[in-house]
Amino acid sequence: MKLLSVLLVTILFIQAFVEASTVSDAPHSLSQTAITHAQEDAVRRQERTCVIEHARAAVKGAIAFHQELMATKTSAPAMPI
């Protein structure tokens, strides 16, 4: 009976130790995940900023013309039949 009690206490101690070690690793893995996501978001934001800057440069250099009316109202075939 005494041996069974010691064995039970030992098993409970080992189980508590294993759970404590997994819980202590959880904040580290969560912080590592947060760092990874932050780095990925920073790269995406930088790419988006570059695209916006290129679009601004293109808009500044763009020239617009008023659309003129067509000279003819009827269409003609491009090749004779």
Sequence and secondary structure as in RCSB ss.txt:
>XXXX:A:sequence
MKLLSVLLVTILFIQAFVEASTVSDAPHSLSQTAITHAQEDAVRRQERTCVIEHARAAVKGAIAFHQELMATKTS
APAMPI
>XXXX:A:secstr
 HHHHHHHHHHHHHHHHHHHHHHHHHHHHHHHHHHHHHHHHHHHHHHHHHHHHHHHHHHHH         S SS 
  SS  
